[in-house]
């Protein structure tokens, strides 16, 4: 059975405190997980520019700070039907553009039927590069919630494996059957 391709888009502005939580979660997913059939996209504040990515996805996860009138640090999950709640409470300009991108994809009949927004209720959205004391400890839980959604959709998610680029220069002599001067490899490490 083939699992539909899922796109996870990390959203937010890393210069505005907790608004950068979606990008911090995306970085953890990229660095700490091997995700089969999942494309990770740094959406930052790209908004409408993400329309082709959204329309090409078979399933879509948006990871962002979500103002849902909860306590700072609360994990928020919104299904496709509840996305207007997420989009009606704007933390930053990227959510205006994201609202337009999702609405346009819907209007064109190309919004994936499986869409979920997963995020954290922000505590501090102001100039700064650090997550607040209420949000930073929830980053691992946010990533775990994204992983649980991907697994529900049938994706294989392996923690502790990361892909690293290895470039090794070796001097081979003529008797070496490979007879190469540069050997590049991708390796999975635990």
MARMI-684837 format. One record per residue (C-alpha): residue in three letters; x, y, z; residue number from 1. Coordinates in nm, 4 decimals, decimal comma, always signed. Each point is the difference from the previous one (the first is absolute). Layout:
BEGIN
ALA  X  Y  Z  NUM
...
***
This chain:
BEGIN
UNK  +0,0000  +0,0000  +0,0000  1
UNK  +0,1375  +0,3386  -0,1005  2
UNK  -0,0352  +0,2783  +0,2550  3
UNK  -0,1056  +0,3354  -0,1518  4
UNK  +0,2748  +0,2639  -0,0040  5
UNK  -0,0259  +0,2339  +0,2941  6
UNK  +0,1455  +0,3485  +0,0202  7
UNK  +0,0827  +0,1517  +0,3387  8
UNK  +0,0363  +0,3773  -0,0193  9
UNK  +0,1662  +0,1799  +0,2901  10
UNK  -0,1293  +0,3556  +0,0216  11
UNK  +0,0886  +0,3108  +0,1955  12
UNK  +0,2464  +0,2778  +0,0513  13
UNK  +0,3062  -0,1041  +0,2035  14
UNK  +0,0675  +0,3658  +0,0817  15
UNK  -0,3290  +0,0345  +0,1895  16
UNK  +0,0420  -0,2273  +0,3017  17
UNK  -0,2639  -0,2736  +0,0221  18
UNK  -0,1152  +0,0685  -0,3558  19
UNK  +0,3096  -0,1978  -0,1055  20
UNK  -0,1118  -0,3236  +0,1699  21
UNK  -0,1126  -0,1584  -0,3288  22
UNK  +0,3470  +0,0407  -0,1471  23
UNK  +0,1641  -0,1294  +0,3188  24
UNK  -0,2194  -0,3122  -0,0186  25
UNK  +0,0831  -0,0445  -0,3692  26
UNK  +0,3725  +0,0162  +0,0816  27
UNK  -0,0416  -0,2740  +0,2614  28
UNK  -0,1948  -0,2169  -0,2425  29
UNK  +0,2731  +0,0467  -0,2598  30
UNK  +0,2885  -0,0632  +0,2435  31
UNK  -0,1412  -0,2781  +0,2186  32
UNK  -0,2388  -0,2053  -0,2132  33
UNK  +0,0050  -0,2100  -0,3133  34
UNK  -0,3471  +0,0441  -0,1524  35
UNK  -0,1063  -0,2281  -0,2847  36
UNK  -0,2113  +0,1700  -0,2681  37
UNK  +0,0031  +0,3388  +0,1745  38
UNK  +0,1305  +0,3241  -0,1461  39
UNK  +0,1072  +0,2654  +0,2513  40
UNK  -0,0406  +0,3574  -0,1231  41
UNK  +0,1298  +0,3147  +0,1660  42
UNK  -0,2978  +0,2248  -0,0641  43
UNK  +0,1154  +0,2779  +0,2351  44
UNK  -0,2092  +0,3001  -0,1042  45
UNK  -0,0363  -0,0950  -0,3679  46
UNK  -0,3808  -0,0178  +0,0065  47
UNK  -0,1448  +0,0164  -0,3506  48
UNK  +0,3310  -0,1136  -0,1509  49
UNK  -0,0722  -0,3405  +0,1563  50
UNK  -0,3054  -0,0548  -0,2227  51
UNK  +0,1761  -0,2468  -0,2369  52
UNK  +0,1312  -0,2005  +0,2982  53
UNK  -0,3462  -0,0108  +0,1585  54
UNK  -0,1712  -0,0997  -0,3242  55
UNK  +0,2530  -0,2742  -0,0784  56
UNK  -0,0367  -0,1610  +0,3441  57
UNK  -0,2246  -0,3000  +0,0487  58
UNK  -0,0113  +0,0695  +0,3755  59
UNK  +0,1079  +0,3153  +0,1805  60
UNK  +0,1192  +0,0839  +0,3514  61
UNK  +0,0477  +0,3659  +0,0956  62
UNK  +0,2220  +0,0543  +0,3064  63
UNK  -0,0248  +0,3455  +0,1527  64
UNK  -0,0769  +0,2115  +0,3030  65
UNK  -0,3796  -0,0131  +0,0323  66
UNK  -0,1947  +0,2593  +0,1985  67
UNK  -0,2950  -0,1992  +0,1339  68
UNK  -0,0614  +0,1862  +0,3277  69
UNK  +0,1761  -0,2760  +0,1951  70
UNK  +0,2781  +0,0214  +0,2542  71
UNK  +0,3464  +0,0705  -0,1410  72
UNK  +0,1609  -0,3323  -0,0864  73
UNK  -0,3265  -0,1878  -0,0643  74
UNK  +0,0215  -0,2344  -0,2998  75
UNK  -0,2708  +0,0804  -0,2556  76
UNK  -0,1226  -0,2342  -0,2751  77
UNK  -0,2470  +0,1218  -0,2607  78
UNK  -0,1556  -0,2165  -0,2683  79
UNK  -0,0729  +0,1318  -0,3487  80
UNK  -0,3512  +0,1020  +0,1082  81
UNK  +0,1367  +0,2053  +0,2915  82
UNK  +0,2709  +0,1813  -0,1993  83
UNK  -0,2072  +0,3198  -0,0215  84
UNK  +0,0523  +0,0324  +0,3781  85
UNK  +0,3774  -0,0124  -0,0498  86
UNK  -0,0148  +0,2463  -0,2856  87
UNK  -0,2353  +0,2473  +0,1678  88
UNK  +0,2375  +0,0756  +0,2905  89
UNK  +0,3054  +0,1487  -0,1628  90
UNK  +0,3295  +0,0136  +0,1862  91
UNK  +0,2010  +0,1282  -0,2923  92
UNK  -0,0371  +0,0929  -0,3676  93
UNK  +0,0944  -0,3490  -0,1238  94
UNK  -0,3352  -0,1284  +0,1254  95
UNK  -0,1849  +0,2461  -0,2237  96
UNK  +0,1879  -0,1347  -0,3028  97
UNK  -0,0499  -0,3596  +0,1181  98
UNK  -0,3739  +0,0626  +0,0255  99
UNK  +0,0041  +0,1215  -0,3603  100
UNK  +0,2112  -0,2968  -0,1166  101
UNK  -0,2320  -0,2548  +0,1628  102
UNK  -0,3120  +0,1790  -0,1248  103
UNK  +0,1373  +0,0169  -0,3542  104
UNK  +0,0972  -0,3697  +0,0062  105
UNK  -0,3514  -0,0817  +0,1238  106
UNK  -0,1614  +0,2184  -0,2682  107
UNK  +0,2095  -0,1717  -0,2692  108
UNK  -0,1000  -0,3419  +0,1374  109
UNK  +0,3608  -0,0862  +0,0851  110
UNK  +0,0099  +0,0259  +0,3802  111
UNK  +0,0806  -0,3466  +0,1359  112
UNK  -0,2932  -0,1655  +0,1755  113
UNK  +0,2291  -0,0879  +0,2921  114
UNK  +0,1271  +0,3239  +0,1531  115
UNK  +0,0849  +0,0618  +0,3625  116
UNK  +0,1587  +0,2920  +0,1826  117
UNK  +0,2049  -0,0930  +0,3061  118
UNK  +0,1559  +0,2618  +0,2185  119
UNK  +0,0560  +0,1590  +0,3342  120
UNK  -0,1895  +0,2831  +0,1666  121
UNK  +0,2646  +0,2764  +0,0044  122
UNK  +0,0907  +0,1943  +0,3086  123
UNK  +0,2245  +0,2734  -0,1405  124
UNK  -0,0173  +0,1297  -0,3567  125
UNK  +0,2387  +0,2904  -0,0097  126
UNK  +0,3445  +0,0732  -0,1363  127
UNK  +0,2373  -0,2724  +0,1185  128
UNK  +0,1485  -0,3267  -0,1201  129
UNK  -0,0688  -0,2185  +0,3051  130
UNK  -0,3154  -0,1948  +0,0792  131
UNK  -0,1674  +0,1055  +0,3255  132
UNK  +0,0313  -0,1937  +0,3260  133
UNK  -0,3534  -0,1364  -0,0538  134
UNK  +0,0510  -0,1138  -0,3602  135
UNK  +0,3615  -0,1260  -0,0125  136
UNK  -0,0655  -0,3047  +0,2242  137
UNK  -0,2945  -0,1003  -0,2226  138
UNK  +0,2073  -0,0247  -0,3186  139
UNK  +0,0622  -0,3732  +0,0469  140
UNK  -0,3692  -0,0609  +0,0619  141
UNK  -0,0873  +0,1975  -0,3135  142
UNK  +0,2367  -0,2124  -0,2085  143
UNK  -0,1431  -0,3176  +0,1551  144
UNK  -0,3540  +0,1131  -0,0907  145
UNK  +0,1069  +0,0505  -0,3629  146
UNK  +0,1623  -0,3451  -0,0010  147
UNK  -0,3172  -0,1586  +0,1418  148
UNK  -0,2046  +0,1592  -0,2801  149
UNK  +0,2421  -0,1267  -0,2641  150
UNK  -0,0138  -0,3501  +0,1483  151
UNK  -0,3830  +0,0084  -0,0004  152
UNK  +0,0247  +0,0737  -0,3711  153
UNK  +0,2215  -0,3062  -0,0455  154
UNK  +0,3471  +0,1545  -0,0191  155
UNK  +0,3006  -0,1747  +0,1489  156
UNK  +0,1762  +0,2371  +0,2391  157
UNK  +0,3320  -0,1030  +0,1552  158
UNK  +0,1496  +0,2130  +0,2771  159
UNK  +0,3685  +0,0333  +0,0659  160
UNK  +0,0942  -0,0431  -0,3628  161
UNK  +0,1297  +0,2879  -0,1970  162
UNK  +0,1416  +0,0262  -0,3455  163
UNK  +0,3444  +0,1510  -0,0200  164
UNK  +0,2110  +0,0839  -0,2990  165
UNK  +0,3423  -0,1589  -0,0034  166
UNK  +0,2674  +0,1109  -0,2391  167
UNK  +0,3283  -0,1860  +0,0346  168
UNK  +0,3065  +0,0537  -0,2126  169
UNK  +0,2158  -0,3037  -0,0425  170
UNK  +0,3060  -0,0565  -0,2096  171
UNK  -0,0438  -0,3224  -0,1903  172
UNK  +0,2733  -0,1741  -0,1865  173
UNK  -0,0394  -0,1641  -0,3390  174
UNK  -0,0621  -0,3393  +0,1575  175
UNK  -0,3134  +0,1292  +0,1786  176
UNK  -0,3012  -0,1390  -0,1846  177
UNK  -0,1960  +0,3189  +0,0665  178
UNK  +0,2766  +0,2212  -0,1380  179
UNK  -0,1686  +0,3111  +0,1347  180
UNK  +0,1293  +0,3119  +0,1682  181
UNK  -0,3188  +0,1193  +0,1683  182
UNK  -0,2555  -0,2259  +0,1574  183
UNK  -0,3276  +0,1656  +0,1061  184
UNK  -0,2579  -0,1819  +0,2043  185
UNK  -0,3163  +0,0594  +0,1940  186
UNK  -0,0167  -0,1866  +0,3253  187
UNK  -0,2634  -0,0484  +0,2658  188
UNK  +0,1344  +0,0289  +0,3529  189
UNK  -0,1565  -0,0764  +0,3361  190
***
